[in-house]
């Protein structure tokens, strides 16, 4: 990497001028549109969800999402009506037709204020083709909650409203075209979201058009379905021959909020437009119910990762909505099941609405152990509690400020709780008390490549697991694509960390490269564009050691550095602090030599995400020249990594004889302190092992580094026997878990300031 004066100035400018822009119009008043609550469990407190939402972030308080109530409806429950599901895909031991109307979970709900709710399933069984026997309804339900004080935890179905079109407002043919009532079915509309108007009528967002439907309080269609002005889905009945749909199948109005005065709706597209170059963009629309027309005002929302979808939305107060962002995974594979608050009155530097994490549904405190006895062995029903369903599609802010969340169980297909058993419909109530957290520990827990001991490394799943495990920092290794985008991989050779070897379309990319003086044969990130790399899926790097990670092979994409930063800055540690990021530039001399310098996009991406030197960021490398140059143009903290053996490649290329052993000498550390803030040493340099593998006495490196003002963050602490010192191994199986806590305590007694670990849950337990 070379840094002429003009480039250095540009880097400084990037770091100084990254600002948040406010370029969108303020929305009209958007407080909660649902009816008041009177029958929900518990009572509001000063630490309630409403108070938490109203106050926003408080540096002296940490939000602790806490489960307060839960109720379920059996997956096999059948409402009255004709048989349904004749063409539903068999799954989990269930095969249609079913002798009544299935209730396949809920996609939207409205609170009635008397302990009951209107709950709306979607189109039934997922497609037009298999849902003609599913009748579109809103069910009036009454949860009989299980709380800390007990309770049955059951959902009672009291009655329903049938959606129908006797006045023939729907102008295209429907399933029950020739009947008097013209009951609507799942082959006519895929209803997903609902808002109740001041007059008691319902506005419903659906996905086949996408359309907005307006129905009376008793379910009659009141006017012709209103189409989205910006495009059609493949299922749209008005799609002309040869016309290209802009809205992907099943990516219409999954979510919709409504203004307090009932005039405006805010429908949100679940997915991106087909022709949008930014597949992370979702569009929020404004619709005027008085004029029955779109106002032309829109906002942009950015999902954490392109495949993510919007599950539901609820307006909580002026300009602000709480929405669900989710992935399409369930059970232990789930990564994103989050409630974000968005602000239509404020946008970031890229023009996207500001978003703030409210609840990570994969980790909810459950001190009362609600559901544990009633759902024995169910995945995620414990303390902490997890809501790991594929289709998390209901969020309602209750009158007392707490949040109700529910699932669409895609009957009979989903089995997140108990594999092989269809998921029940499940509703939970979550409060957001703000607690004064215990003071963060002085020792940093750094999730090495995420929680790579429990998920394939360098995936958003691994980073999310590290955050849930109470890591203070997550560590992405960075390499470049052919088009200059930084992505997280341990090495630029990806044959062992992705499924590229099984992709015949990339067989011709296999080649031999010399990386830092070593010839390697395989597939290299610099030969792939980002778009090509995004078609690959991560696999476990050491399956023989970590077979428990192999069930996750093929599920996760290779994340960009930008996506990793998005996850970090929208998350919080267990102490309520910002999640730190500890990026490592891999092989910087090599990448400089092929015209793909890593440092410029590193700083540019950090600046674009609003990071500056005050944020929890360490930049690290095994080379030295790039770190010295970075120290001259940025205020981010810098860590010099040192290998157990060998020398920095940049020094070797330059003919400099210094080795890593020289760098950790007293004089070497004095030199490092001129440009760095930390030492990321191989742990054997701090406490060596004898010939049998047993730990010896600590060397002087920790004390010498501290004397020069350097933090000491050694690597890598792993739980498997083969990585542990002899005295901490348990049994003879090299892949079996040993006493990682014992090893960590030995290094903590020696005075380290933090550590890189593949098992941050164990690391956090030791330091806390």
Secondary structure as GFF3:
##gff-version 3
##sequence-region A 1 768
A	DSSP	alpha_helix	5	17	.	.	.	ID=ss1
A	DSSP	alpha_helix	49	55	.	.	.	ID=ss2
A	DSSP	beta_strand	62	73	.	.	.	ID=ss3
A	DSSP	beta_strand	78	79	.	.	.	ID=ss4
A	DSSP	beta_strand	101	102	.	.	.	ID=ss5
A	DSSP	beta_strand	108	111	.	.	.	ID=ss6
A	DSSP	beta_strand	116	120	.	.	.	ID=ss7
A	DSSP	beta_strand	137	144	.	.	.	ID=ss8
A	DSSP	beta_strand	154	162	.	.	.	ID=ss9
A	DSSP	beta_strand	191	196	.	.	.	ID=ss10
A	DSSP	beta_strand	202	206	.	.	.	ID=ss11
A	DSSP	beta_strand	211	215	.	.	.	ID=ss12
A	DSSP	beta_strand	226	227	.	.	.	ID=ss13
A	DSSP	beta_strand	255	258	.	.	.	ID=ss14
A	DSSP	beta_strand	264	268	.	.	.	ID=ss15
A	DSSP	beta_strand	281	288	.	.	.	ID=ss16
A	DSSP	beta_strand	293	302	.	.	.	ID=ss17
A	DSSP	beta_strand	309	317	.	.	.	ID=ss18
A	DSSP	beta_strand	320	326	.	.	.	ID=ss19
A	DSSP	three_ten_helix	331	333	.	.	.	ID=ss20
A	DSSP	beta_strand	337	347	.	.	.	ID=ss21
A	DSSP	beta_strand	353	360	.	.	.	ID=ss22
A	DSSP	beta_strand	391	397	.	.	.	ID=ss23
A	DSSP	beta_strand	403	408	.	.	.	ID=ss24
A	DSSP	beta_strand	425	435	.	.	.	ID=ss25
A	DSSP	beta_strand	444	448	.	.	.	ID=ss26
A	DSSP	alpha_helix	460	468	.	.	.	ID=ss27
A	DSSP	beta_strand	473	475	.	.	.	ID=ss28
A	DSSP	beta_strand	477	480	.	.	.	ID=ss29
A	DSSP	beta_strand	486	488	.	.	.	ID=ss30
A	DSSP	three_ten_helix	500	502	.	.	.	ID=ss31
A	DSSP	three_ten_helix	504	509	.	.	.	ID=ss32
A	DSSP	beta_strand	511	515	.	.	.	ID=ss33
A	DSSP	beta_strand	518	522	.	.	.	ID=ss34
A	DSSP	three_ten_helix	525	527	.	.	.	ID=ss35
A	DSSP	alpha_helix	530	533	.	.	.	ID=ss36
A	DSSP	three_ten_helix	547	552	.	.	.	ID=ss37
A	DSSP	alpha_helix	561	569	.	.	.	ID=ss38
A	DSSP	beta_strand	580	581	.	.	.	ID=ss39
A	DSSP	beta_strand	584	585	.	.	.	ID=ss40
A	DSSP	alpha_helix	588	593	.	.	.	ID=ss41
A	DSSP	alpha_helix	598	608	.	.	.	ID=ss42
A	DSSP	beta_strand	618	621	.	.	.	ID=ss43
A	DSSP	alpha_helix	625	631	.	.	.	ID=ss44
A	DSSP	beta_strand	637	642	.	.	.	ID=ss45
A	DSSP	alpha_helix	649	653	.	.	.	ID=ss46
A	DSSP	alpha_helix	660	663	.	.	.	ID=ss47
A	DSSP	alpha_helix	666	672	.	.	.	ID=ss48
A	DSSP	beta_strand	678	681	.	.	.	ID=ss49
A	DSSP	alpha_helix	683	686	.	.	.	ID=ss50
A	DSSP	beta_strand	687	689	.	.	.	ID=ss51
A	DSSP	beta_strand	695	698	.	.	.	ID=ss52
A	DSSP	alpha_helix	701	707	.	.	.	ID=ss53
A	DSSP	beta_strand	711	717	.	.	.	ID=ss54
A	DSSP	three_ten_helix	721	723	.	.	.	ID=ss55
A	DSSP	three_ten_helix	726	728	.	.	.	ID=ss56
A	DSSP	alpha_helix	740	750	.	.	.	ID=ss57
A	DSSP	beta_strand	754	757	.	.	.	ID=ss58
A	DSSP	alpha_helix	760	767	.	.	.	ID=ss59
###
